[in-house]
Amino acid sequence: MEKKFEAVLLLCLVGIAAMHTEKADATSDDQKFKECYDTCHKECFKDGKGNGYTFCEMKCDADCATKEIKAKLMG
């Protein structure tokens, strides 16, 4: 009976560790997306074409999401 309890406890600990690692990776990805978005948004406003906030928001969302997906697929 004690062996089963130890096995269940070990599986729980491994599961918690795996979830923590995934959460850390997601935070890193979120930070990269935010940096991409912020840079893109600033450049979109400064390009002199008179782009509005909504246009730049949609453009940068799409551009940065595409970059994020490509990065995940490539490596």
N, C-alpha and C positions, 0 to 999 in steps of 0.2 A: 504494500500500500504506500509506503514511504517513497519508493522509487517512482511510482506514478505521480505523486505530488511533486517531486523534484523535477520530473520531466515536464509537467505542465508549467511549473514556475519558470523553468529555463526557456520554454517556448514563449511565454509571456514577455520575458525580458528581451529576448531576441526580437520579438514583434515591436516592442516599444522602441528599441534601438533603431530598427529599420524605419519606423515612422519618423523618428527624430531626424535621421539622416535625410529622408525625403523632404521634410519640412525645411531643413537648412538649404538644400539645393533649390527649392522653390523660392526661398527668400533671395538667394543669389540671382536667380533668373528674373525675379520681380525687380530687383535693383538695376540689372542691366537694361530691362525694358524701360524703366523710368528714365534712366540716363539717355537712352536712345530717343525716347519721346521728347524729353525736355530740350535736347539739342536740336532735334528736327523742328520742333515747334518754334524755337527762337529763329532758326534759319528761314523757316517758311514766312514768318512775319517780315524779316529783313530783306527778302529777295526783291522787293520793289514792285511786285506785281499787284499790290493792293489786296492780298488774300485776307479773308476774314477769319475769325476765330474758329468757326465751325468747319470751314474748308480745311484749315491747318490741322485741326483735331482729327478729322476723318482721315486725312492724308497720312499723318504721322502714326495713327493707330494701325493703319494698313501696312505702311512701310516697315514699322518696327516689329509688328507681328510676323511679317514675312521673313525678316532677318532672324527672328527668334526661332521660327520653324526650320529654316535652313540650317541654322547652327545645331539644332537638336538632331536633324537628320544626318548631318555630316559628321557629327562626332559626339 
